[in-house]
Every structure is written in C-alpha cells, then in structure tokens.
C-alpha cells in the first residue's frame, strides 16, 4: 500500500489509503473465490476513490460530489472520472452512435453547448446493461471496461453491492450473494484497480512538481 500521509498537497489522504486497503482485501477474497464479497469490497473501494477525488477536485479537475452521502452519486462520479481514460477513437464511436460529432471549440463558444465531460457520462449510462453497439466495439479492445464503466455510471452496481452483502427473506433460488459470478467479480476488481492506479499516478505527478523554493 502506498502511503501519502503527511502530504500537505492533498486533503483526506486516509480516504485513498482506505480505498487501497479495500482493494487489497478484495484481491485476497478473489483468490479464495469469494466472488460476492469481492464485488462488495470493490464497490466500496470505488466509492472511497470517488470521495477522495471529489475532496481534491482542484487537483483532479473532475468536479465535486453534489451529494456526499448518496452512493449512486458516488458511482456516477467515479464513472465520470474513469471515463476520462477513454481514447479518442472510443469517445468518437460513442458520440457517433448517438448522432453527435466530436468538435474542438474555443472556450468562449462552449457556453451554450454541452461539454464532453458532462455529456459523455450521460451517453455511457445509456449503454449500460446492453451489448455495446458494433461501431463502438469495432473501435476498442476494451469492451468490458466500457460496459463496466457504463454500468457504474448508471448505478447498477449499487444494487449489486447490496445483493453481494444481504440475503432477503423472500429471496428466490439463484438470487442473492450466491448468484454473483466470477466474471462480475473480475470486471469490478479490474475497474477498482484502475481507479486506484489512476489516482496514484495523478498524485505522483503532482507531488513530483511540488518544489519548495527558498531564498539563497
């Protein structure tokens, strides 16, 4: 686990350190084939990363959480952050599917237009739960990543987290924790790992250029 404790640059460093702990626990659970518990811990990890990125919005340029106690809002927020990892071909294919064209405009011309950072999460959410369009799949080798991010933004994994933890009284056979499979656990584990690594890299880049200037 990377320790950033004592850094004056970031707020709430203990939050990202807790996210790393949850991720490591999820890896251990995955090794023991505890798929439901792996899912629960990876979703909790994503929520912690969302809290940390929001708290340090000036450094991560991802905005802040509008409701810090709403779990679905945390999922939309971290999904938006991870959507920043999409490359130009992937973004263009998603926009094209919805009838949009990617165009670079001067800042002053974007006042009355949807910016990409605001529009893309909405479009990704619309892809959740379905097979990706052929045009999108043709422009990426990361269909699973895009589908999982879409599901996170759409809030599908808040219900999945509850399903991974609780068994309901009137639960039908095949529902509940036992219904969560290895594929779901692996997809979310990779996503949680990517979220933590993306934050780590950003933190390292920022700290690298925090130079103390002193008078000689």
C-alpha positions as CSV (number, residue, x, y, z in Angstrom):
1,X,0.0,0.0,0.0
2,X,1.3,3.4,-0.9
3,X,1.4,5.9,1.9
4,X,0.9,9.6,1.2
5,X,0.3,10.5,4.9
6,X,1.7,13.9,5.8
7,X,1.4,15.3,2.3
8,X,0.2,19.0,2.5
9,X,-1.0,18.8,-1.1
10,X,-4.0,16.5,-0.7
11,X,-7.0,16.5,1.7
12,X,-8.2,13.3,3.2
13,X,-5.3,11.1,2.3
14,X,-6.6,8.5,4.7
15,X,-9.6,8.0,2.4
16,X,-7.5,6.9,-0.6
17,X,-5.4,4.8,1.7
18,X,-8.6,3.1,2.9
19,X,-9.5,2.6,-0.8
20,X,-6.2,0.8,-1.3
21,X,-6.9,-1.4,1.8
22,X,-10.3,-2.4,0.4
23,X,-8.8,-3.2,-2.9
24,X,-6.1,-5.4,-1.4
25,X,-8.8,-7.2,0.7
26,X,-10.8,-7.7,-2.5
27,X,-7.8,-9.3,-4.2
28,X,-7.5,-11.7,-1.2
29,X,-11.1,-12.6,-1.4
30,X,-10.9,-13.2,-5.1
31,X,-8.1,-15.6,-4.6
32,X,-10.4,-17.6,-2.3
33,X,-13.2,-17.5,-4.9
34,X,-15.4,-15.4,-2.6
35,X,-17.0,-13.6,-5.6
36,X,-19.8,-11.8,-3.8
37,X,-17.5,-10.5,-1.1
38,X,-15.0,-9.4,-3.8
39,X,-17.8,-7.4,-5.5
40,X,-18.8,-5.8,-2.2
41,X,-15.3,-4.7,-1.4
42,X,-14.5,-3.4,-4.9
43,X,-17.7,-1.3,-5.0
44,X,-16.8,0.1,-1.6
45,X,-13.3,0.8,-2.9
46,X,-14.8,2.8,-5.9
47,X,-16.9,4.8,-3.5
48,X,-13.9,5.7,-1.4
49,X,-11.9,6.8,-4.5
50,X,-14.9,8.9,-5.5
51,X,-14.9,10.7,-2.1
52,X,-11.1,11.4,-2.3
53,X,-11.2,12.7,-5.9
54,X,-14.2,14.9,-5.0
55,X,-12.5,16.2,-1.9
56,X,-9.4,17.2,-4.0
57,X,-11.4,18.5,-7.0
58,X,-8.9,21.2,-7.8
59,X,-6.1,18.7,-8.3
60,X,-8.2,16.1,-10.3
61,X,-10.3,18.6,-12.3
62,X,-13.4,16.2,-12.1
63,X,-15.7,18.5,-10.1
64,X,-17.2,17.6,-6.7
65,X,-19.9,15.3,-5.4
66,X,-23.3,17.1,-5.3
67,X,-24.4,14.7,-2.5
68,X,-21.6,13.2,-0.5
69,X,-23.8,10.6,1.2
70,X,-25.6,9.4,-1.9
71,X,-24.0,6.1,-3.0
72,X,-25.4,6.3,-6.5
73,X,-24.0,9.8,-6.9
74,X,-20.6,8.4,-5.9
75,X,-20.9,5.8,-8.6
76,X,-21.8,8.3,-11.3
77,X,-18.9,10.5,-10.1
78,X,-16.3,7.8,-10.2
79,X,-17.7,6.5,-13.5
80,X,-17.2,10.0,-15.0
81,X,-13.7,10.1,-13.6
82,X,-12.8,6.7,-15.2
83,X,-14.5,7.7,-18.5
84,X,-11.6,10.1,-18.8
85,X,-9.4,7.1,-19.6
86,X,-11.3,6.5,-22.9
87,X,-9.2,7.3,-26.0
88,X,-10.3,9.5,-28.9
89,X,-11.5,6.6,-31.1
90,X,-13.7,5.2,-28.3
91,X,-15.2,8.5,-27.5
92,X,-15.9,9.3,-31.1
93,X,-17.6,6.0,-31.7
94,X,-19.8,6.5,-28.6
95,X,-20.7,10.0,-29.8
96,X,-21.4,8.8,-33.3
97,X,-23.8,6.1,-32.0
98,X,-25.9,8.9,-30.5
99,X,-25.7,11.2,-33.6
100,X,-23.1,13.5,-32.2
101,X,-19.8,14.7,-33.7
102,X,-16.7,15.5,-31.7
103,X,-15.6,19.1,-32.4
104,X,-13.0,21.2,-30.7
105,X,-14.2,24.7,-30.0
106,X,-12.7,27.8,-28.3
107,X,-13.8,28.1,-24.6
108,X,-15.9,31.2,-25.3
109,X,-18.0,29.2,-27.8
110,X,-18.9,26.4,-25.4
111,X,-21.1,28.5,-23.0
112,X,-24.4,27.2,-24.5
113,X,-23.2,23.8,-25.6
114,X,-22.8,20.5,-23.8
115,X,-19.2,19.9,-22.9
116,X,-17.8,16.4,-23.5
117,X,-17.1,15.9,-19.8
118,X,-20.7,16.5,-19.0
119,X,-22.3,14.7,-21.9
120,X,-20.2,11.6,-22.1
121,X,-21.3,10.1,-18.8
122,X,-24.9,10.5,-19.7
123,X,-24.3,8.7,-23.0
124,X,-22.3,6.0,-21.4
125,X,-25.2,5.4,-18.9
126,X,-27.4,4.8,-21.9
127,X,-25.2,1.9,-22.9
128,X,-25.5,0.1,-19.6
129,X,-27.0,-3.4,-19.4
130,X,-27.0,-3.9,-23.2
131,X,-24.5,-5.3,-25.7
132,X,-22.3,-2.5,-26.9
133,X,-23.1,-1.2,-30.4
134,X,-21.0,-2.8,-33.1
135,X,-19.4,0.6,-34.1
136,X,-18.2,1.1,-30.5
137,X,-16.8,-2.5,-30.3
138,X,-15.1,-2.0,-33.6
139,X,-13.1,1.0,-32.2
140,X,-11.9,-0.6,-28.9
141,X,-10.3,-3.6,-27.5
142,X,-11.8,-2.7,-24.1
143,X,-15.5,-3.6,-24.5
144,X,-15.6,-5.0,-21.0
145,X,-14.1,-1.8,-19.5
146,X,-16.6,0.4,-21.3
147,X,-19.5,-1.8,-20.4
148,X,-18.5,-1.8,-16.7
149,X,-18.0,1.9,-16.5
150,X,-21.4,2.4,-18.2
151,X,-22.9,0.1,-15.5
152,X,-21.2,2.1,-12.7
153,X,-22.4,5.4,-14.0
154,X,-26.0,4.1,-14.4
155,X,-26.0,3.0,-10.8
156,X,-26.3,-0.8,-11.5
157,X,-23.6,-1.7,-9.0
158,X,-25.2,0.0,-6.0
159,X,-27.8,-2.8,-6.2
160,X,-25.1,-5.3,-6.9
161,X,-23.3,-4.3,-3.7
162,X,-26.5,-4.8,-1.7
163,X,-27.0,-8.2,-3.4
164,X,-23.5,-9.2,-2.5
165,X,-24.0,-8.5,1.2
166,X,-27.6,-9.3,2.0
167,X,-29.8,-12.3,1.7
168,X,-33.5,-11.3,1.6
169,X,-36.3,-13.3,3.4
170,X,-38.2,-13.9,0.2
171,X,-35.2,-14.5,-1.9
172,X,-35.7,-16.8,-4.9
173,X,-33.2,-19.6,-5.8
174,X,-30.4,-18.1,-7.9
175,X,-30.7,-14.6,-6.3
176,X,-28.6,-13.1,-3.6
177,X,-24.8,-13.4,-3.0
178,X,-24.6,-16.9,-4.4
179,X,-25.7,-15.6,-7.8
180,X,-22.7,-13.3,-8.3
181,X,-20.2,-15.0,-10.6
182,X,-16.5,-14.8,-11.2
183,X,-16.8,-12.7,-14.3
184,X,-18.6,-9.9,-12.4
185,X,-16.1,-10.0,-9.6
186,X,-13.1,-9.9,-12.1
187,X,-14.6,-7.0,-14.1
188,X,-15.2,-4.9,-10.9
189,X,-11.8,-5.8,-9.5
190,X,-10.1,-4.6,-12.6
191,X,-12.1,-1.4,-12.5
192,X,-11.3,-0.7,-8.9
193,X,-7.6,-1.4,-9.6
194,X,-7.7,1.0,-12.5
195,X,-9.4,3.7,-10.4
196,X,-6.8,3.5,-7.6
197,X,-3.8,3.4,-10.1
198,X,-5.2,6.4,-11.9
199,X,-5.4,8.4,-8.7
200,X,-1.9,7.2,-7.6
201,X,-0.4,8.3,-10.9
202,X,-2.0,11.7,-10.7
203,X,-0.8,12.1,-7.1
204,X,2.7,11.2,-8.0
205,X,2.7,13.6,-10.9
206,X,1.5,16.4,-8.7
207,X,3.9,15.7,-5.9
208,X,6.8,15.4,-8.3
209,X,6.4,19.1,-9.2
210,X,5.8,20.4,-5.7
211,X,9.1,22.2,-5.4
212,X,10.0,24.3,-2.3
213,X,11.7,27.5,-3.4
214,X,13.9,29.1,-0.8
215,X,15.9,32.3,-0.8
216,X,19.7,31.8,-1.1
